[in-house]
């Protein structure tokens, strides 16, 4: 994650934060190391999930690793009986659109996430309804 934080493409998260949220994460490994990961934060009341901290090691760009990671995230969301997943991104537009997301508006987010939306960062909202 750190190279993407240094580039400003990913928000920095402390070791303690990541440790507390470890169950949120799905990972893809290759050669006995993590090469891709992303978290899925739950908004149980609204049956929404937020995909966050999504990264794929640059050596694995343009492979099927990102597709596998998204499949794991969507499968986890379906198993949790979520209706929708969303992501906020300044840089991942093509990636999310390629995986069936559509651009959304702040009012489509869970209320608690609307309140914590960083208007200065101006991230694009991507939404994907899940099959029932």
C-alpha contacts under 8 A as a table, 3 or more apart, distances in Angstrom:
res1	aa1	res2	aa2	distance
1	X	4	X	5.54
1	X	5	X	6.38
1	X	10	X	7.62
1	X	53	X	7.74
1	X	55	X	6.37
2	X	5	X	4.94
2	X	6	X	6.16
2	X	12	X	7.85
3	X	6	X	5.10
3	X	7	X	6.33
4	X	7	X	5.05
4	X	8	X	6.30
4	X	9	X	5.26
4	X	10	X	5.41
4	X	55	X	7.68
5	X	8	X	5.07
5	X	9	X	5.85
5	X	10	X	4.65
5	X	11	X	5.82
5	X	12	X	5.65
6	X	9	X	7.63
7	X	10	X	7.63
8	X	11	X	7.02
9	X	90	X	7.38
9	X	91	X	6.85
10	X	53	X	6.61
11	X	53	X	7.48
13	X	17	X	6.23
13	X	18	X	6.65
14	X	17	X	5.10
14	X	18	X	6.29
15	X	18	X	5.17
15	X	19	X	6.01
16	X	19	X	5.00
16	X	20	X	6.16
17	X	20	X	5.16
17	X	21	X	6.30
18	X	21	X	5.06
18	X	22	X	5.83
19	X	22	X	5.23
20	X	23	X	7.99
21	X	24	X	5.46
21	X	25	X	7.42
22	X	25	X	5.67
24	X	38	X	7.96
24	X	39	X	4.81
24	X	40	X	5.00
24	X	41	X	6.01
25	X	37	X	6.60
25	X	38	X	5.39
25	X	39	X	4.09
25	X	40	X	6.28
26	X	37	X	5.62
26	X	38	X	5.72
26	X	39	X	6.38
26	X	69	X	7.42
26	X	72	X	6.85
26	X	73	X	6.80
27	X	34	X	6.48
27	X	35	X	7.56
27	X	36	X	5.62
27	X	37	X	4.31
27	X	38	X	6.79
27	X	69	X	7.00
28	X	34	X	5.84
28	X	35	X	5.85
28	X	36	X	5.08
28	X	37	X	6.32
28	X	65	X	7.31
28	X	68	X	7.66
28	X	69	X	6.49
29	X	32	X	6.16
29	X	33	X	5.26
29	X	34	X	4.36
29	X	35	X	5.38
29	X	36	X	6.99
30	X	33	X	5.58
30	X	34	X	6.53
30	X	35	X	6.35
34	X	37	X	7.34
35	X	56	X	5.90
35	X	57	X	5.17
35	X	60	X	7.26
36	X	54	X	7.51
36	X	55	X	5.50
36	X	56	X	4.20
36	X	57	X	6.04
36	X	65	X	7.28
36	X	66	X	7.43
36	X	69	X	6.98
37	X	53	X	7.43
37	X	54	X	5.71
37	X	55	X	5.62
37	X	56	X	6.70
37	X	69	X	7.01
38	X	51	X	6.66
38	X	52	X	5.88
38	X	53	X	5.17
38	X	54	X	4.07
38	X	55	X	6.45
38	X	69	X	7.66
38	X	73	X	7.73
39	X	50	X	7.77
39	X	51	X	5.60
39	X	52	X	5.09
39	X	53	X	5.97
39	X	54	X	6.84
40	X	49	X	5.91
40	X	50	X	5.34
40	X	51	X	4.68
40	X	52	X	6.36
40	X	73	X	7.06
40	X	77	X	7.78
41	X	49	X	5.40
41	X	50	X	4.97
41	X	51	X	6.56
41	X	52	X	7.48
42	X	47	X	7.50
42	X	48	X	6.20
42	X	49	X	4.61
42	X	50	X	6.52
43	X	46	X	5.76
43	X	47	X	5.81
43	X	48	X	5.07
43	X	49	X	5.81
43	X	50	X	7.81
43	X	110	X	7.08
44	X	47	X	4.71
44	X	48	X	6.46
44	X	49	X	7.97
44	X	82	X	7.89
45	X	48	X	7.89
46	X	110	X	6.37
47	X	81	X	7.22
47	X	82	X	4.60
47	X	83	X	5.49
47	X	84	X	6.89
48	X	82	X	5.50
48	X	83	X	5.99
48	X	84	X	4.98
48	X	85	X	5.50
48	X	86	X	7.55
48	X	110	X	7.31
49	X	77	X	6.86
49	X	82	X	6.80
49	X	84	X	6.46
49	X	85	X	4.56
49	X	86	X	6.32
50	X	85	X	5.60
50	X	86	X	4.92
50	X	87	X	5.57
51	X	54	X	7.11
51	X	73	X	7.81
51	X	85	X	6.89
51	X	86	X	6.03
51	X	87	X	5.01
51	X	88	X	7.90
52	X	87	X	6.40
52	X	88	X	7.53
56	X	60	X	6.54
56	X	61	X	6.73
56	X	65	X	7.50
56	X	66	X	6.66
57	X	60	X	5.48
57	X	61	X	6.85
58	X	61	X	5.19
60	X	63	X	5.73
60	X	65	X	6.63
61	X	65	X	7.53
61	X	66	X	7.57
63	X	66	X	7.17
64	X	67	X	5.22
64	X	68	X	6.29
65	X	68	X	5.08
65	X	69	X	6.16
66	X	69	X	5.00
66	X	70	X	6.19
67	X	70	X	5.18
67	X	71	X	6.16
68	X	71	X	5.04
68	X	72	X	6.25
69	X	72	X	5.16
69	X	73	X	6.30
70	X	73	X	5.01
70	X	74	X	6.09
70	X	99	X	7.69
71	X	74	X	5.19
71	X	75	X	5.99
72	X	75	X	5.13
72	X	76	X	6.07
73	X	76	X	5.15
73	X	77	X	6.21
74	X	77	X	5.01
74	X	78	X	6.15
74	X	85	X	7.99
74	X	130	X	7.89
75	X	78	X	5.08
75	X	79	X	6.11
76	X	79	X	5.08
76	X	80	X	6.23
77	X	80	X	5.04
77	X	81	X	6.38
77	X	82	X	5.51
77	X	85	X	7.38
78	X	81	X	4.91
78	X	82	X	5.73
78	X	83	X	7.81
78	X	130	X	6.93
78	X	131	X	7.62
78	X	132	X	7.99
79	X	82	X	7.67
82	X	85	X	7.44
82	X	130	X	7.15
83	X	129	X	6.01
83	X	130	X	5.34
83	X	131	X	7.52
83	X	132	X	7.47
84	X	127	X	6.97
84	X	128	X	5.57
84	X	129	X	4.36
84	X	130	X	5.34
85	X	127	X	5.89
85	X	128	X	5.38
85	X	129	X	6.61
85	X	130	X	7.40
86	X	109	X	7.94
86	X	125	X	6.95
86	X	126	X	5.35
86	X	127	X	4.35
86	X	128	X	6.23
87	X	125	X	5.91
87	X	126	X	5.19
87	X	127	X	6.70
88	X	123	X	5.44
88	X	124	X	5.50
88	X	125	X	4.72
88	X	126	X	6.29
89	X	92	X	5.65
89	X	93	X	7.17
89	X	123	X	4.91
89	X	124	X	5.30
89	X	125	X	6.69
89	X	126	X	7.77
90	X	93	X	7.45
90	X	121	X	7.94
90	X	122	X	7.24
90	X	123	X	4.72
90	X	124	X	5.89
92	X	95	X	5.24
92	X	96	X	6.22
93	X	96	X	5.46
93	X	97	X	6.10
93	X	124	X	7.80
93	X	126	X	7.98
94	X	97	X	5.12
94	X	98	X	5.85
95	X	98	X	5.22
95	X	99	X	6.52
96	X	99	X	5.11
96	X	100	X	6.64
96	X	101	X	5.35
96	X	102	X	7.70
96	X	126	X	6.82
97	X	100	X	5.30
97	X	101	X	4.84
97	X	102	X	6.08
97	X	126	X	7.88
98	X	101	X	7.27
100	X	128	X	6.49
101	X	126	X	5.65
101	X	127	X	5.08
101	X	128	X	4.57
101	X	129	X	7.99
102	X	126	X	5.37
102	X	127	X	5.32
102	X	128	X	6.46
103	X	124	X	7.08
103	X	125	X	5.63
103	X	126	X	4.58
103	X	127	X	6.24
104	X	108	X	6.68
104	X	124	X	7.71
104	X	125	X	5.16
104	X	126	X	5.61
104	X	127	X	6.06
105	X	108	X	5.58
105	X	109	X	7.48
105	X	125	X	6.31
106	X	109	X	5.58
106	X	114	X	5.93
106	X	117	X	7.88
106	X	125	X	7.19
107	X	110	X	7.79
107	X	111	X	7.79
107	X	114	X	6.75
109	X	113	X	6.16
109	X	114	X	5.83
110	X	113	X	5.30
110	X	114	X	6.21
111	X	114	X	4.95
111	X	115	X	6.35
112	X	115	X	5.24
112	X	116	X	6.52
113	X	116	X	5.05
113	X	117	X	6.00
114	X	117	X	5.26
118	X	121	X	5.48
118	X	122	X	6.70
118	X	123	X	7.75
119	X	122	X	5.15
119	X	123	X	7.78
